[in-house]
């Protein structure tokens, strides 16, 4: 509400929240106010300073600069105009369809730092940016999460392991080791923020994702010389949830039901499914699935361009599916 009021009262393009610094941090970005405003709860913004040196940070604090905590408010018309300037669709469904190919640029760099009229509200309470491993590990009580071992001489070291295999750390201090299906990071804690600048070198599909219906984990991916691709996933659907009734244009799928029971819609007919069932889904055929109990299956995709954007959703809810499609009845 305060940000909304700030936009209305000042007729600015953007309003954001800044935190009064408690020390000259080199890890945060700073909001620098226009001069000669004094100490105000609402200030006009001159410019932004990203991660200064300690000496620069002390000067900024003397100028009443605030830490930028990344909380923004803006007029909808302003953002829509910015999208139109860049030739981006403003329709939600169309924007969602092309979202994966948009440039990977932060909102700060692309919009906030280019705005001409910006105001900031000062927040006086406690705040900490947990966007880097070094700050996040300061709040993690246990130095070991997941399977692994940390030697006693590994001082101020954290191991966060989401894999099913153990990781052993010997004689490394002030280090963070983070392992997941998407990759493994081993870094000095003070250097760990640099990983953000390096990730652009590695272009790969997500290996694990949580969705509204459950989650999936990529088990294997292969691309052969003839261009054929094979992707294998482990998929879990939470009891009562469903995948949309959908169709793919570029891939065939085979689902092997491992655990749980539910309903499977294929080519406008609904079937009951159980462990051991193998479901074949040809390219271009509508399909969907609902879990009556927690349900897991192994999915094997084959095609020449396997990507998450290859999907057309016919129905989102199972109520729509069951209302329109007939159930298969055994003779």
C-alpha positions as CSV (number, residue, x, y, z in Angstrom):
1,X,0.0,0.0,0.0
2,X,2.8,2.4,0.8
3,X,4.4,1.8,-2.6
4,X,1.1,2.3,-4.3
5,X,0.6,5.6,-2.5
6,X,4.1,6.7,-3.4
7,X,3.4,6.2,-7.1
8,X,0.1,8.1,-6.9
9,X,1.5,11.0,-4.8
10,X,4.7,11.6,-6.8
11,X,3.5,10.6,-10.3
12,X,6.6,8.6,-10.9
13,X,7.3,5.6,-13.1
14,X,8.7,3.3,-10.4
15,X,8.7,3.0,-6.6
16,X,10.9,0.7,-4.6
17,X,11.9,-0.3,-1.1
18,X,15.4,0.5,0.2
19,X,16.9,-0.6,3.5
20,X,18.9,1.7,5.7
21,X,22.4,0.1,5.7
22,X,23.8,-1.2,9.0
23,X,27.4,-1.5,7.7
24,X,29.3,-0.6,4.4
25,X,28.5,-3.8,2.6
26,X,30.3,-4.7,-0.7
27,X,27.8,-7.3,-1.6
28,X,24.6,-5.2,-2.1
29,X,23.4,-2.7,-4.6
30,X,22.7,0.8,-3.4
31,X,19.9,3.3,-4.1
32,X,21.5,6.8,-4.3
33,X,19.1,9.7,-3.6
34,X,19.1,13.0,-5.2
35,X,21.1,15.5,-3.1
36,X,19.8,17.9,-0.5
37,X,16.7,15.9,0.5
38,X,17.7,15.3,4.1
39,X,16.4,12.2,5.9
40,X,13.1,11.4,4.3
41,X,10.9,8.2,4.4
42,X,10.2,8.9,0.7
43,X,13.1,10.0,-1.4
44,X,13.7,10.8,-5.1
45,X,16.3,8.5,-6.6
46,X,19.3,9.9,-8.5
47,X,20.9,6.6,-9.6
48,X,22.0,3.1,-8.6
49,X,25.4,1.8,-7.6
50,X,26.0,-1.9,-7.9
51,X,28.3,-3.6,-5.3
52,X,30.8,-0.9,-4.5
53,X,34.1,-1.2,-2.6
54,X,34.0,-0.7,1.1
55,X,35.4,2.8,0.7
56,X,32.7,3.7,-1.9
57,X,30.1,2.2,0.3
58,X,31.0,4.4,3.2
59,X,30.7,7.5,0.9
60,X,27.3,6.3,-0.3
61,X,26.0,5.8,3.3
62,X,27.1,9.3,4.1
63,X,24.9,10.4,1.2
64,X,21.9,8.6,2.8
65,X,22.0,5.8,0.2
66,X,19.9,2.7,0.8
67,X,20.5,-1.0,0.1
68,X,18.4,-2.1,-2.8
69,X,16.3,-5.0,-1.6
70,X,14.6,-5.6,-5.0
71,X,11.0,-4.8,-4.1
72,X,9.3,-2.8,-6.8
73,X,6.0,-1.2,-7.7
74,X,5.1,0.3,-11.0
75,X,2.1,1.4,-13.1
76,X,0.9,-1.4,-15.3
77,X,0.7,1.0,-18.3
78,X,4.3,1.9,-17.9
79,X,5.5,-1.8,-18.1
80,X,3.2,-2.5,-21.0
81,X,4.6,0.4,-22.9
82,X,8.1,-0.9,-22.2
83,X,7.2,-4.3,-23.6
84,X,5.7,-2.8,-26.7
85,X,8.9,-0.7,-27.2
86,X,10.8,-4.0,-27.3
87,X,8.4,-5.7,-29.6
88,X,7.2,-8.1,-26.9
89,X,3.6,-9.5,-26.7
90,X,1.4,-8.1,-24.0
91,X,-1.1,-10.9,-24.1
92,X,-0.4,-13.3,-21.2
93,X,-0.7,-16.5,-23.2
94,X,1.5,-15.3,-26.0
95,X,4.1,-13.9,-23.6
96,X,4.2,-17.2,-21.8
97,X,4.7,-19.1,-25.0
98,X,7.9,-17.1,-25.9
99,X,9.1,-16.6,-22.3
100,X,11.9,-19.1,-22.7
101,X,13.6,-17.2,-25.5
102,X,13.5,-13.8,-23.8
103,X,17.0,-12.3,-23.0
104,X,18.2,-13.3,-19.5
105,X,18.5,-9.8,-18.1
106,X,17.5,-8.8,-14.6
107,X,14.6,-6.4,-14.0
108,X,17.0,-4.0,-12.4
109,X,19.3,-3.7,-15.4
110,X,16.6,-3.7,-18.1
111,X,13.9,-1.5,-16.5
112,X,14.7,0.0,-13.1
113,X,18.1,1.6,-13.9
114,X,16.7,3.0,-17.2
115,X,13.7,4.7,-15.6
116,X,13.8,8.5,-15.4
117,X,11.5,9.1,-12.4
118,X,12.0,6.8,-9.5
119,X,11.2,7.1,-5.8
120,X,12.3,4.9,-2.8
121,X,10.7,4.2,0.5
122,X,13.1,3.7,3.4
123,X,12.7,0.5,5.5
124,X,14.2,0.7,9.0
125,X,13.9,-3.0,10.1
126,X,16.2,-5.9,9.8
127,X,16.9,-7.2,6.3
128,X,19.3,-9.6,4.6
129,X,19.7,-10.6,1.0
130,X,19.8,-14.4,0.8
131,X,20.5,-14.4,-3.0
132,X,24.1,-15.7,-2.7
133,X,25.5,-18.8,-1.1
134,X,27.8,-16.9,1.3
135,X,24.8,-15.1,2.9
136,X,22.5,-18.0,2.7
137,X,24.9,-20.3,4.5
138,X,25.1,-17.8,7.4
139,X,21.4,-18.7,8.1
140,X,21.8,-22.5,7.7
141,X,22.2,-24.0,11.1
142,X,23.6,-27.4,10.1
143,X,26.8,-27.4,8.0
144,X,25.7,-30.7,6.3
145,X,22.5,-31.1,4.3
146,X,21.9,-34.4,2.5
147,X,24.3,-37.4,2.0
148,X,27.9,-36.7,2.8
149,X,30.7,-36.1,5.2
150,X,32.6,-33.0,6.4
151,X,35.9,-33.5,8.1
152,X,36.5,-31.7,11.5
153,X,39.2,-29.5,10.0
154,X,36.7,-28.1,7.4
155,X,36.0,-24.9,9.3
156,X,33.1,-22.6,8.3
157,X,32.3,-25.0,5.3
158,X,28.8,-26.0,4.2
159,X,27.8,-29.0,2.1
160,X,24.3,-29.0,0.6
161,X,23.7,-32.2,-1.4
162,X,20.4,-32.9,-3.2
163,X,21.8,-35.9,-5.0
164,X,21.4,-39.6,-4.0
165,X,25.1,-40.2,-3.9
166,X,27.4,-39.1,-1.0
167,X,29.9,-36.2,-1.2
168,X,33.0,-36.1,1.0
169,X,34.8,-32.9,1.9
170,X,38.2,-33.1,3.5
171,X,40.3,-30.2,4.9
172,X,38.5,-27.3,3.1
173,X,37.6,-24.2,5.1
174,X,35.4,-21.3,4.2
175,X,33.9,-23.2,1.3
176,X,30.4,-24.0,0.0
177,X,29.7,-27.2,-1.8
178,X,26.3,-27.3,-3.4
179,X,25.1,-30.3,-5.5
180,X,21.9,-30.8,-7.4
181,X,20.6,-32.4,-10.6
182,X,21.5,-29.1,-12.4
183,X,25.2,-29.1,-11.4
184,X,27.8,-29.0,-8.7
185,X,29.4,-25.8,-7.2
186,X,32.6,-25.8,-5.2
187,X,33.6,-22.3,-4.2
188,X,35.2,-20.1,-1.6
189,X,32.3,-18.5,0.2
190,X,33.5,-14.9,-0.6
191,X,33.8,-15.8,-4.3
192,X,30.5,-17.6,-4.6
193,X,28.5,-14.6,-5.9
194,X,30.6,-14.7,-9.1
195,X,28.7,-17.9,-10.1
196,X,25.9,-15.8,-11.5
197,X,28.2,-14.3,-14.1
198,X,29.4,-17.7,-15.2
199,X,26.1,-19.5,-15.6
200,X,25.4,-17.9,-19.0
201,X,28.2,-20.1,-20.4
202,X,26.2,-23.2,-19.7
203,X,23.0,-23.6,-21.6
204,X,21.0,-26.7,-20.6
205,X,17.5,-27.7,-19.8
206,X,16.4,-27.8,-16.1
207,X,17.1,-31.2,-14.6
208,X,14.6,-30.9,-11.8
209,X,11.5,-28.8,-11.5
210,X,8.7,-28.4,-9.0
211,X,5.3,-27.8,-10.6
212,X,1.7,-27.1,-9.3
213,X,1.0,-30.9,-9.7
214,X,4.2,-32.3,-8.3
215,X,7.7,-32.5,-9.7
216,X,9.9,-34.1,-12.4
217,X,13.5,-35.1,-12.5
218,X,15.5,-35.7,-15.7
219,X,17.3,-39.1,-15.5
220,X,19.0,-39.1,-18.9
221,X,19.3,-37.2,-22.1
222,X,20.9,-38.2,-25.4
223,X,21.2,-36.6,-28.8
224,X,22.3,-38.9,-31.7
225,X,24.2,-38.1,-34.9
226,X,21.0,-38.3,-37.0
227,X,19.4,-35.6,-34.8
228,X,17.2,-37.9,-32.8
229,X,16.8,-37.0,-29.2
230,X,15.8,-39.2,-26.2
231,X,14.9,-37.7,-22.9
232,X,14.0,-39.8,-19.8
233,X,12.2,-38.4,-16.8
234,X,10.9,-39.5,-13.4
235,X,7.6,-37.8,-12.8
236,X,5.6,-37.6,-9.6
237,X,2.0,-36.3,-9.5
238,X,0.5,-35.5,-6.1
239,X,-2.7,-37.2,-5.1
240,X,-5.7,-35.3,-6.5
241,X,-3.6,-33.3,-9.0
242,X,-3.4,-33.7,-12.7
243,X,-1.4,-32.8,-15.8
244,X,-3.3,-30.7,-18.3
245,X,-5.0,-32.4,-21.3
246,X,-2.4,-31.5,-23.9
247,X,-0.8,-32.3,-27.2
248,X,2.8,-32.3,-28.5
249,X,3.8,-31.6,-32.1
250,X,7.4,-32.8,-32.0
251,X,7.6,-35.9,-29.8
252,X,6.3,-39.3,-28.9
253,X,6.1,-40.3,-25.3
254,X,5.9,-43.6,-23.3
255,X,4.8,-43.6,-19.7
256,X,5.6,-46.6,-17.4
257,X,3.4,-46.4,-14.3
258,X,5.6,-47.3,-11.3
259,X,3.6,-46.3,-8.2
260,X,0.0,-45.2,-7.6
261,X,-3.4,-45.3,-9.4
262,X,-5.3,-42.7,-11.4
263,X,-7.0,-41.9,-14.7
264,X,-5.4,-41.5,-18.1
265,X,-7.0,-39.6,-21.0
266,X,-5.9,-40.5,-24.5
267,X,-7.4,-39.4,-27.7
268,X,-10.7,-38.3,-26.1
269,X,-11.2,-41.4,-23.9
270,X,-10.5,-41.8,-20.2
271,X,-8.9,-45.1,-18.8
272,X,-8.1,-46.3,-15.3
273,X,-4.4,-46.9,-14.7
274,X,-2.3,-48.8,-12.1
275,X,1.3,-49.8,-11.5
276,X,2.8,-51.8,-14.4
277,X,0.7,-50.1,-17.1
278,X,2.7,-48.8,-20.1
279,X,1.1,-45.9,-21.9
280,X,2.0,-45.0,-25.5
281,X,1.4,-41.4,-26.6
282,X,2.0,-40.8,-30.3
283,X,2.9,-37.4,-31.6
284,X,-0.1,-35.1,-32.1
285,X,-2.4,-37.1,-29.9
286,X,-4.2,-35.4,-27.0
287,X,-3.4,-36.9,-23.5
288,X,-3.5,-36.1,-19.8
289,X,-3.3,-37.9,-16.4
290,X,-4.8,-37.5,-12.9
291,X,-3.5,-39.1,-9.7
292,X,-6.1,-40.7,-7.4
293,X,-3.2,-41.5,-5.1
294,X,0.4,-40.2,-5.2
295,X,1.5,-41.4,-8.6
296,X,4.9,-41.9,-10.2
297,X,5.9,-42.9,-13.7
298,X,9.0,-43.0,-15.9
299,X,8.5,-40.9,-19.1
300,X,10.6,-41.5,-22.2
301,X,10.4,-38.8,-24.9
302,X,11.6,-39.3,-28.5
303,X,11.8,-36.7,-31.2
304,X,14.1,-34.3,-33.0
305,X,13.4,-31.1,-30.9
306,X,12.6,-32.0,-27.3
307,X,11.7,-28.8,-25.4
308,X,9.1,-27.7,-22.8
309,X,7.5,-25.2,-25.2
310,X,6.2,-28.0,-27.4
311,X,2.8,-28.1,-25.8
312,X,-0.7,-27.0,-26.5
313,X,-3.1,-27.3,-23.5
314,X,-6.7,-28.2,-24.4
315,X,-8.0,-28.4,-20.7
316,X,-6.2,-27.4,-17.5
317,X,-8.5,-29.0,-14.9
318,X,-9.6,-32.6,-14.7
319,X,-13.2,-31.4,-14.1
320,X,-13.2,-30.2,-17.7
321,X,-11.7,-33.4,-18.9
322,X,-14.1,-35.7,-17.1
323,X,-17.1,-33.5,-18.0
324,X,-16.4,-33.7,-21.8
325,X,-14.7,-37.1,-22.3
326,X,-16.3,-40.6,-21.9
327,X,-14.8,-43.3,-19.7
328,X,-13.6,-46.5,-21.3
329,X,-15.9,-49.5,-20.3
330,X,-14.6,-53.0,-20.5
331,X,-17.0,-55.4,-22.4
